[in-house]
Amino acid sequence: MATGRQLLLTGAVLLGLGGTGVVQANEPSIPSTTRAFKSLDENADGKIELNEIQPRAVKRFQRFDGNGDGEVTAGEIGENLQKRTERRKAGIMTRMDADTDGTVTRAELDNYIETLFNKADADRDGALTPEEAKAFRSAARRSQRVSSQTSQ
């Protein structure tokens, strides 16, 4: 039977994967978080103007327009999402399938969760505070951004 800590860790990882692992179409939209809002507010005036949001929408459109004809079909959206799903699946397997046999065992999951937890537990007290979790996620996002920029 799983201990309370194992269940908590499993839940935390699954929530973490769910938060980042869901592949979305990412159609242009109005930002819903402060972070997203600030990233669009290029002149940092606390407001988003059309000329600040439109370039990102165009860039996203171009990413979906696989044949460059200026139109995005449902097929092109499907292809884009499929590629992203495959990349995400490969990333999950790379991180979690320690013995690279094509499956993630419960032991590998437990090891992965424990490693994540220990990395996030900055003060090594065996518990995570909201601040530690936030700092860990921020560092992971920065690292992910850097690695995706260097691979392009």
Secondary structure as the mmCIF struct_conf table of DSSP 4:
data_model
#
loop_
_struct_conf.conf_type_id
_struct_conf.id
_struct_conf.beg_label_comp_id
_struct_conf.beg_label_asym_id
_struct_conf.beg_label_seq_id
_struct_conf.end_label_comp_id
_struct_conf.end_label_asym_id
_struct_conf.end_label_seq_id
HELX_RH_AL_P HELX_RH_AL_P1 GLY A 4 GLY A 21
BEND BEND1 THR A 33 THR A 33
HELX_RH_AL_P HELX_RH_AL_P2 THR A 34 LEU A 40
TURN_TY1_P TURN_TY1_P1 GLU A 42 ASN A 43
BEND BEND2 ASP A 45 GLY A 46
HELX_RH_AL_P HELX_RH_AL_P3 LEU A 50 PHE A 64
TURN_TY1_P TURN_TY1_P2 GLY A 66 ASN A 67
BEND BEND3 ASP A 69 GLY A 70
HELX_RH_AL_P HELX_RH_AL_P4 ALA A 74 MET A 96
TURN_TY1_P TURN_TY1_P3 ALA A 98 ASP A 99
BEND BEND4 ASP A 101 GLY A 102
HELX_RH_AL_P HELX_RH_AL_P5 ARG A 106 ALA A 120
TURN_TY1_P TURN_TY1_P4 ALA A 122 ASP A 123
BEND BEND5 ASP A 125 ALA A 127
HELX_RH_AL_P HELX_RH_AL_P6 PRO A 130 THR A 150
TURN_TY1_P TURN_TY1_P5 SER A 151 SER A 151
#
